[in-house]
Every structure is written in structure tokens, then in C-alpha cells.
Amino acid sequence: MTRSGKLLNLKMKGIRSLPQTTHLRDREEIRDRIGVMMRQEGSTYKCRDYIRRRQVKCFDNSSVLICDQVKGLCYLDHQDDHMVAPSSVDTSCREKMCEWSYRIIDHFHADREIVAVSFSYLDRFLDSCNCDKMSFKLAAMTTLYIATKIYNAREIPMSALAELSRGEYEPKHIAEMERKILLTLSWHVHPPTTQCVMSHLYTIFPNSQPSVKRTVFQRASFFAELSVFHYSFVTRPISAIAIAALLNSMEGLDRSQGSSELQAEFLERVELETDLKYDLHNIEALRDELWEVYGSSQQYKYDAMPFTTPQRSPTPSVIEKSDENLGDSPVCVSYMDRYAA
């Protein structure tokens, strides 16, 4: 279950296409691209545990950015040695806005990876800017707006997002928050995502039936989407999450397709053909956490559970069509507040 004790209203969607890898035939290029993403995740796009940090006393006299409750404007606040950072944002707030973001993205028929980009912006912003709940909602809406503007063919109109707030925010508030976020992030708006790493690892996936490869990638994409939802993954390397998601997605395959053999061969190829460094113990811990989040999703409730392993949860099945979700009207931010209260 989520922190609020409710199921995450997220189901797997059938992917429209597999990663386009025809331009990545050179193994050295794949190795280089993965290497760049690894360096980015450990430097420019790294995020610290900002919620835990603000639940303890501050001892370093450092300055943090505080957001104005209504307009989302930021200003410096110098903490004294024994002052507790005044953040009221917790993991439950983040879960609610992540679920809301996925609902909005599905409603507008956009790629769910945009939510991963949006929350990269949001988490890194909150790592530097301490918001109350009202400003946090505005920041979450704004990062989704920025991400769709950059990565989607059609941006979600600022006026539409303002309307969804039911009067809490106006377009000018979103515009001002956008400026503050971009300045805080130093315009670093092209983060590597778990899905992006998986797309590159897909090129070295063991030779198997096309249907198997497609199923594995669909399932792995859902695990990647779930990792965005849970705060515990914020500080984890996306490359490790990608490996864990792919390994989980191979579980539950028909034994005639050799899921355990696929997992072993995949890990061997990762070691031989990329510069990815990982600890198998940490990967197993990530896999367990992903299964736990999966167990709190509507997908877990939906699945017919045709395959079950002793140690793991039932393997998610793929929903090729999700018209029931896409047809729903997006939920306003105010309603999400009451829903999870």
C-alpha cells in the first residue's frame, strides 16, 4: 500500500513501439551513451534525500530557498544551527502529485516517461527549495508543464493546468514558478531516465523471440513508471533501477522461454558490453522494492496472476488498450488533496 494506505491508480499500458535502435549498431556508441548517462546521474542530475534531511535539525548554517505559500516565489532563508527546516511536504504529498501527473499524462495521450522527467525537475528543485504543501502542488504542476513543453509534440496549456487547480493558481503563478524552477535547475532540463537507460540496454538484450523481447520491455517500462512514484528511488541510480526493472520483467515468463537463463545472459552482457557498475545485492534490494510498489498498484489487483514465483509477486500482465483510463477527465489538484486526506 502507499503511504496514505490507498492503491496507486496506475495500470500498465501497451507500448506503441519498441526502442528505435537501428542508429545504434555500434557497440562502442552504446557503451559511450550509457557512460554519459551514468556520469550525469551522479553529478548534474543527482538528487539528495531532501525530505529526510528536513526532518532532522540543520547544523551547517546553510541557506535554503523558501517558497512563498501562494505565488511560489523563492527567497533565501538562513538556518541557524538548531533550527528544524520548516518543510511540511512529505512522501504522501509526493505520491499524490505523482499519481495526479500520470492521470493528466494519460488523459492527454502523452508518453508516461514525461512524468519521470517532470519529477526529476521537481525533486532537484525541492532539493534546493523548501516548499509548503500549496507551493509544492504548484511546483509539481509547473514541472509537468515544462516537461510536456520540451518533450511532447503538444504542450499541456498553462490555462488548462490552472483550471484544474480550481482557482488555487492562475497562469501567472505557473509562469513565475516556471522561471524560478528553471533558474534553480540552471536550465538542466534533459535528465537521463530509467526508461532511457532501458532503451539502450534493449540493444544488448539476449537474442530471443520478438514477442518475448516486447513483453519484457513492456513490463520493464511499467516498473520504471512505478519507480517514479515511490520516494525511496529518488536517490538511487537510474541505471541500477533499469537493470532491476528488466530483471523483474523477465520473471514469470513461461519456462519454455527460459526466464532464468535470460536473466543470467542479460547480466553477463551488461558486464561485457557496457561500463555499468552495479552491486548484485543492491540490485536484488531494488527488485524487491519494485515488487513492493507493484503490489500497491491497481495493476496488481487487475492481474489474473497466471505465473507466480515463490519469492516474488505475480508478474504483471500487459493492457494493450487502456481506454477506460484515457477517457476519464483529469482530476483537479484540490480533489486529489481531499482524496488522500
C-alpha positions as CSV (number, residue, x, y, z in Angstrom):
1,M,0.0,0.0,0.0
2,T,1.0,3.6,-0.4
3,R,1.8,5.9,2.5
4,S,-1.8,7.0,2.5
5,G,-3.0,3.4,2.6
6,K,-4.7,3.6,-0.8
7,L,-3.9,1.7,-4.0
8,L,-1.9,3.5,-6.7
9,N,-4.4,4.0,-9.5
10,L,-1.9,3.0,-12.2
11,K,-2.2,0.2,-14.7
12,M,0.2,-1.0,-17.4
13,K,-0.2,0.4,-20.9
14,G,0.7,-1.4,-24.1
15,I,3.6,0.4,-25.6
16,R,3.1,1.7,-29.1
17,S,6.6,0.9,-30.4
18,L,9.8,-0.6,-29.2
19,P,13.0,1.4,-28.8
20,Q,14.4,2.6,-32.2
21,T,17.9,1.0,-32.2
22,T,18.8,1.0,-35.9
23,H,21.0,4.0,-35.4
24,L,22.9,2.4,-32.5
25,R,24.6,-0.5,-34.3
26,D,28.0,0.4,-33.0
27,R,28.5,-1.2,-29.6
28,E,31.0,1.5,-28.7
29,E,28.4,4.2,-29.2
30,I,26.0,2.3,-26.9
31,R,28.7,2.0,-24.3
32,D,29.5,5.7,-24.6
33,R,25.9,6.8,-24.3
34,I,25.3,4.7,-21.2
35,G,28.5,6.0,-19.8
36,V,27.4,9.6,-20.3
37,M,24.1,8.9,-18.6
38,M,25.9,7.3,-15.6
39,R,28.1,10.4,-15.2
40,Q,25.0,12.6,-15.5
41,E,23.1,10.7,-12.8
42,G,26.0,11.0,-10.4
43,S,26.6,14.7,-11.0
44,T,24.4,17.2,-12.8
45,Y,21.1,15.3,-12.2
46,K,21.9,13.9,-8.8
47,C,19.2,14.4,-6.1
48,R,19.7,14.1,-2.4
49,D,17.2,12.8,0.2
50,Y,15.7,16.2,0.8
51,I,12.7,15.0,2.9
52,R,14.7,13.2,5.4
53,R,17.3,16.0,5.5
54,R,14.5,18.4,6.5
55,Q,13.1,16.1,9.2
56,V,16.2,16.5,11.2
57,K,18.0,19.5,12.6
58,C,20.2,21.7,10.4
59,F,23.7,22.1,11.7
60,D,25.5,23.8,8.9
61,N,24.2,27.4,8.9
62,S,23.4,26.9,5.2
63,S,20.9,28.9,3.2
64,V,17.8,27.2,1.8
65,L,15.3,28.6,-0.5
66,I,11.8,29.0,0.9
67,C,8.8,29.2,-1.3
68,D,6.0,31.8,-0.8
69,Q,2.8,30.0,0.0
70,V,0.7,31.5,-2.8
71,K,2.8,32.7,-5.6
72,G,5.6,30.1,-5.3
73,L,8.3,32.8,-5.2
74,C,11.5,31.8,-3.6
75,Y,13.8,33.6,-1.2
76,L,16.8,32.7,0.9
77,D,16.4,31.8,4.5
78,H,19.4,31.4,6.7
79,Q,19.0,28.5,9.1
80,D,20.5,28.7,12.5
81,D,22.4,25.8,14.0
82,H,19.4,24.3,15.8
83,M,16.6,25.2,13.6
84,V,14.4,22.4,12.0
85,A,13.8,23.1,8.3
86,P,10.2,24.2,8.0
87,S,9.0,21.8,5.3
88,S,5.6,20.3,5.5
89,V,6.0,18.3,2.3
90,D,6.3,14.6,2.9
91,T,6.3,11.4,0.8
92,S,2.5,11.3,0.9
93,C,2.3,14.7,-0.8
94,R,4.7,13.5,-3.5
95,E,2.8,10.3,-4.1
96,K,-0.5,12.2,-4.6
97,M,1.0,14.5,-7.1
98,C,2.8,11.7,-9.0
99,E,-0.5,9.8,-9.3
100,W,-2.2,13.0,-10.5
101,S,0.6,13.6,-13.1
102,Y,0.2,10.1,-14.5
103,R,-3.5,10.7,-14.8
104,I,-3.0,14.0,-16.6
105,I,-0.5,12.5,-19.0
106,D,-2.8,9.6,-19.8
107,H,-5.7,12.0,-20.4
108,F,-3.7,14.0,-22.9
109,H,-2.3,10.8,-24.6
110,A,1.3,11.7,-23.8
111,D,4.2,9.5,-23.1
112,R,4.4,8.5,-19.5
113,E,8.2,9.0,-19.5
114,I,7.4,12.7,-19.3
115,V,6.3,12.1,-15.7
116,A,9.8,10.8,-14.9
117,V,11.3,13.9,-16.5
118,S,8.9,16.1,-14.6
119,F,9.8,14.5,-11.3
120,S,13.5,14.8,-12.0
121,Y,12.8,18.6,-12.2
122,L,10.6,18.6,-9.1
123,D,12.9,16.5,-6.9
124,R,16.0,18.5,-7.8
125,F,14.1,21.8,-7.3
126,L,13.0,20.6,-3.8
127,D,16.5,19.6,-3.0
128,S,17.3,23.3,-3.1
129,C,13.9,24.9,-2.5
130,N,11.9,24.2,0.6
131,C,8.1,24.4,-0.2
132,D,5.0,24.2,1.9
133,K,2.2,22.0,0.5
134,M,0.5,24.7,-1.5
135,S,3.7,25.8,-3.3
136,F,4.7,22.1,-3.7
137,K,1.5,21.5,-5.7
138,L,2.2,24.5,-7.8
139,A,5.8,23.3,-8.4
140,A,4.6,19.8,-9.4
141,M,2.1,21.2,-11.9
142,T,4.7,23.5,-13.3
143,T,7.4,20.8,-13.8
144,L,4.8,18.8,-15.6
145,Y,4.1,21.8,-17.8
146,I,7.8,22.3,-18.5
147,A,8.4,18.6,-19.3
148,T,5.5,18.4,-21.8
149,K,6.6,21.7,-23.4
150,I,10.0,20.2,-24.1
151,Y,9.3,16.5,-24.7
152,N,5.8,16.3,-26.0
153,A,4.6,17.2,-29.5
154,R,1.8,19.4,-27.9
155,E,2.3,21.0,-24.6
156,I,-0.4,21.0,-22.0
157,P,-1.8,24.5,-22.0
158,M,-0.9,26.6,-18.9
159,S,-4.6,27.7,-18.7
160,A,-5.7,24.1,-18.6
161,L,-3.5,23.3,-15.6
162,A,-4.6,26.5,-13.9
163,E,-8.2,25.4,-14.4
164,L,-7.5,22.0,-12.9
165,S,-6.4,23.8,-9.7
166,R,-10.0,25.2,-9.3
167,G,-8.9,28.7,-8.6
168,E,-5.9,27.9,-6.4
169,Y,-3.5,29.1,-9.0
170,E,-3.6,31.4,-12.0
171,P,-1.5,31.1,-15.2
172,K,0.7,33.9,-14.0
173,H,1.6,31.8,-10.9
174,I,2.6,28.9,-13.1
175,A,4.7,31.2,-15.3
176,E,6.5,32.7,-12.4
177,M,7.1,29.3,-10.8
178,E,8.5,28.1,-14.2
179,R,11.0,30.9,-14.2
180,K,12.1,30.1,-10.6
181,I,12.4,26.3,-11.3
182,L,14.5,26.8,-14.4
183,L,16.8,29.2,-12.7
184,T,17.2,26.9,-9.7
185,L,18.0,24.0,-12.0
186,S,20.4,26.1,-14.0
187,W,18.4,25.1,-17.1
188,H,19.5,21.4,-16.8
189,V,16.3,20.1,-18.3
190,H,17.4,16.9,-20.1
191,P,17.8,14.3,-17.4
192,P,18.6,10.7,-18.1
193,T,15.6,8.5,-17.2
194,T,15.3,4.8,-16.2
195,Q,13.3,4.3,-19.5
196,C,16.2,5.9,-21.5
197,V,18.7,3.5,-19.9
198,M,16.5,0.6,-20.6
199,S,16.1,1.6,-24.2
200,H,19.9,1.3,-24.6
201,L,20.1,-1.9,-22.7
202,Y,17.5,-3.3,-25.0
203,T,20.1,-3.2,-27.8
204,I,22.2,-5.8,-26.0
205,F,19.2,-7.9,-24.8
206,P,19.9,-11.7,-25.5
207,N,18.6,-13.0,-28.8
208,S,15.1,-14.4,-28.1
209,Q,11.7,-14.4,-29.7
210,P,10.5,-11.0,-30.7
211,S,7.3,-11.5,-28.6
212,V,9.5,-12.2,-25.5
213,K,11.6,-9.1,-26.0
214,R,8.4,-7.0,-26.5
215,T,6.8,-8.4,-23.3
216,V,10.0,-7.9,-21.3
217,F,10.2,-4.2,-22.4
218,Q,6.6,-3.5,-21.7
219,R,6.8,-4.9,-18.2
220,A,10.0,-3.2,-17.5
221,S,8.5,0.1,-18.6
222,F,5.8,-0.3,-16.0
223,F,8.3,-1.0,-13.3
224,A,10.2,2.2,-14.4
225,E,6.9,4.2,-14.1
226,L,6.3,2.8,-10.6
227,S,9.8,3.7,-9.5
228,V,9.0,7.4,-10.2
229,F,6.1,7.1,-7.8
230,H,8.0,5.9,-4.7
231,Y,10.2,8.4,-3.0
232,S,12.8,5.7,-1.9
233,F,14.0,5.6,-5.5
234,V,14.9,9.3,-5.7
235,T,18.4,8.8,-4.5
236,R,19.0,5.5,-6.3
237,P,21.0,5.4,-9.6
238,I,18.6,5.1,-12.5
239,S,21.0,2.7,-14.2
240,A,20.5,0.2,-11.3
241,I,16.8,0.7,-11.3
242,A,16.8,0.0,-15.1
243,I,18.6,-3.3,-14.5
244,A,16.3,-4.3,-11.7
245,A,13.2,-3.4,-13.7
246,L,14.4,-5.5,-16.7
247,L,15.2,-8.5,-14.4
248,N,11.8,-8.3,-12.7
249,S,10.1,-8.1,-16.1
250,M,11.8,-11.4,-17.1
251,E,10.2,-13.2,-14.1
252,G,7.1,-15.2,-14.7
253,L,7.8,-15.9,-18.3
254,D,6.8,-19.4,-19.5
255,R,9.6,-21.8,-18.5
256,S,9.9,-22.9,-22.1
257,Q,11.2,-19.5,-22.8
258,G,13.9,-19.8,-20.1
259,S,13.4,-16.7,-17.9
260,S,16.3,-17.6,-15.5
261,E,18.6,-18.2,-18.5
262,L,17.6,-14.9,-19.9
263,Q,18.4,-13.1,-16.7
264,A,21.8,-14.7,-16.4
265,E,22.7,-14.0,-20.0
266,F,21.4,-10.4,-19.8
267,L,23.6,-9.7,-16.7
268,E,26.6,-11.2,-18.5
269,R,26.1,-8.9,-21.5
270,V,25.7,-5.9,-19.3
271,E,29.1,-6.6,-17.7
272,L,30.8,-7.4,-21.1
273,E,29.3,-4.7,-23.3
274,T,28.7,-1.7,-21.0
275,D,30.6,0.2,-18.3
276,L,27.7,-0.1,-15.9
277,K,28.9,-0.9,-12.4
278,Y,26.4,-2.4,-10.0
279,D,26.3,-4.5,-6.9
280,L,24.1,-7.6,-7.2
281,H,23.0,-7.3,-3.6
282,N,21.8,-3.7,-4.2
283,I,20.1,-4.8,-7.5
284,E,18.2,-7.5,-5.6
285,A,17.1,-5.0,-3.0
286,L,15.8,-2.7,-5.7
287,R,14.0,-5.6,-7.3
288,D,12.2,-6.3,-4.0
289,E,11.3,-2.7,-3.6
290,L,9.9,-2.6,-7.2
291,W,7.7,-5.6,-6.5
292,E,6.5,-4.0,-3.3
293,V,5.4,-0.8,-5.1
294,Y,3.8,-3.0,-7.8
295,G,1.8,-4.7,-5.0
296,S,0.3,-1.3,-4.2
297,S,-0.8,-0.6,-7.7
298,Q,-4.1,-1.2,-9.4
299,Q,-2.3,-3.5,-11.8
300,Y,-1.6,-6.0,-9.0
301,K,-5.4,-6.1,-8.4
302,Y,-6.1,-6.4,-12.1
303,D,-3.8,-9.2,-12.9
304,A,-5.1,-12.7,-13.4
305,M,-1.8,-13.9,-12.0
306,P,-1.1,-16.7,-14.5
307,F,2.5,-17.2,-13.2
308,T,3.7,-16.9,-9.7
309,T,7.2,-17.4,-8.2
310,P,7.8,-18.3,-4.6
311,Q,9.8,-15.2,-3.7
312,R,8.2,-12.6,-5.9
313,S,4.8,-11.1,-6.6
314,P,2.6,-12.1,-9.5
315,T,4.0,-11.0,-12.8
316,P,2.2,-8.0,-14.3
317,S,0.2,-8.6,-17.5
318,V,0.1,-6.0,-20.3
319,I,-3.0,-4.0,-21.0
320,E,-2.9,-3.4,-24.7
321,K,-5.7,-0.8,-24.5
322,S,-6.5,1.5,-21.6
323,D,-9.4,3.4,-23.0
324,E,-11.1,3.3,-19.6
325,N,-8.3,5.4,-18.2
326,L,-7.8,7.7,-21.2
327,G,-11.4,8.5,-21.3
328,D,-11.6,9.8,-17.7
329,S,-11.4,13.5,-17.1
330,P,-8.3,14.6,-15.3
331,V,-8.7,15.1,-11.6
332,C,-8.2,18.5,-10.2
333,V,-5.5,19.1,-7.7
334,S,-8.0,20.1,-5.0
335,Y,-9.8,16.8,-5.3
336,M,-6.6,14.8,-5.0
337,D,-5.9,16.6,-1.8
338,R,-9.2,15.5,-0.4
339,Y,-9.0,12.0,-1.8
340,A,-5.8,11.2,0.1
341,A,-6.5,13.2,3.2
